[in-house]
Amino acid sequence: MHKLFNIYNFTKFHIKKGNGSYLFDSKNKKYLDFSAGVAVNSLGYNHPIINNSIKEQLKTGIIHLSGSQLHKYKIDLADTLSKNSNKGDVFYSNSGAESIETAIKVARSFGSKNNKSQIISMTSSFHGRTIGALSVGYNKKYKSNIGPIPGDVLFCNFNDSLDLKKKINPKKTIAILIEFVQGDGGVNICTKEFAKTIQDICNKHKILLIADEIQAGAGRTGKMFAYKNYPVSPDIITMAKGLGSGIPIGATIIKKNISKIFQKGFHGSTYGGGMLQTRIALNVFNFINKKPFLNSILLKSKVLELKLIEIQKEHIDKIKEIRIMGLICGIEFYDAKYAKLLFKNLIEKGLITTLVQSNTIRITPPLTITKSEILSGIKILSNSLNS
Ligand SMILES: Cc1ncc(COP(=O)(O)O)c(C=O)c1O
């Protein structure tokens, strides 16, 4: 038995290497990866962009620099993220939860002069596992029996404009936090109408809009940021996961009118903005942020969607709903026990997916996956459903 903290359902096999959209175990069994390290490995495995970035970085002799030490990649990535989003200033950290912590801290501090600290988050939301991030995450399972969680958070029914209007209190609410495509919640897609209501309310009451782009950002929906599918302009944007395609990085992008009021020393991170991770993330971002590549994500999404709809028709008694935007997709089953069995069977048959909300199989392959690899995965899924 290993000595790992037993908080995961560990795989029965040991993974040894990866290439493209495939992983290989120690017996050389091949697995098609429809999970990508939980929506992280956006360029798959053994990608030249990542490999060359690491090789080039090695030539500098530098692994770590302090937060105050400037270098080209830290500056260029911040410029790129800012230019392509809300033109804000960038704070670097190492993970999604840290970029959410930064967003919460910045929003609450911004509101403190008017005694506003309430954050409205959404039902089925997930924003990370630190205590602060849990305070804005909906799933009670993740935050039970750990004592008091920071308060002043209300949860609005996702996609329910009336509920949002009821919950907003202009005297108390400082921010609305939303994943425009909820990942852990089972791939729930925000409606245009709800997004518009959020933006209208934010404009009317000077409430900050925080977009959590940690899972659905960095090209996953076929746009560089998931919020760009909606008529909104977030004040604060959180990123991580696919931005580094495997190298840990978090980024929080904060609009200038907010960031300018903060004093030096307000926040920090020892490892944030290191040369290796910002070099890789910059190259990853620029690779994804090209029209033909983003369009290819939408084309592959259509292939996946049409095939899944065919499969749903054949298994209408089992599959409740298919939800998809770009290359993030949820297949919701009526029966959670069945979904779990299927999830395990898919791994045995060589297809890795993610099981969320106990009844939904989530598909988040590398964005570089090919159309024929998608079809191979669909074949495994279909065989498994038929067996
Ligand atoms: C939308 C969203 N926000 C935040 C997080 C937390 O990110 P991390 O696990 O890097 O802390 C996740 C992770 O799954 C996520 O999907």
The ligand as a Gaussian input file, in Angstrom:
#p B3LYP/6-31G(d) Opt

LIG

0 1
 C      -14.318000      26.594000     -12.200000
 C      -13.232000      26.223000     -11.248000
 N      -12.789000      27.123000     -10.373000
 C      -11.795000      26.833000      -9.512000
 C      -11.203000      25.584000      -9.483000
 C      -10.090000      25.288000      -8.508000
 O       -8.892000      25.137000      -9.182000
 P       -7.627000      24.426000      -8.479000
 O       -7.970000      22.992000      -8.304000
 O       -6.484000      24.664000      -9.427000
 O       -7.408000      25.118000      -7.186000
 C      -11.635000      24.611000     -10.384000
 C      -11.043000      23.255000     -10.367000
 O      -11.626000      22.289000     -10.803000
 C      -12.681000      24.933000     -11.292000
 O      -13.139000      24.041000     -12.165000

